[in-house]
């Protein structure tokens, strides 16, 4: 009997019905954290499954898109990797916590006690880093309401969310995306 990994390797290099291939055509791929990843030509694997097959570790909590622990940036949008079909990643960039996190946020989360068991942290950090970068590009600080909205779909049973929200707002106050700080009024200092 074939193992799950052997089946995945076979699917990656086989040609399924309905997908045409020309001689020498490269198999579909995406870029993950700057590294090219070959995608299966068929099958029902999620982005999480493909990353796992390539030894890129993400937590897998619910496997149904409800907990947010496996959140990655697909293009420039945070998505739960466990429910996004791998075909959505073809030709696109995926960023995991390894490349999508902002150091200022990670530091602020540690300082505010917003990390305990750490299982949910990768997804939360990816989402909030994305939010902070977006606000900084507009020359402003994230609001408490924006942070709370961004945390919809993220489940944390250890810290609650007050410390996470405080950490995100604090990190945003010191980050503008261009190396300059942002003052209390939300303008570039």
Beta strands, then each sheet from edge to edge (+ up, - down):
strand 1: 29-32
strand 2: 35-38
strand 3: 71-74
strand 4: 77-80
strand 5: 93-95
sheet 1: 2+ 1- 5- 3+ 4-
end
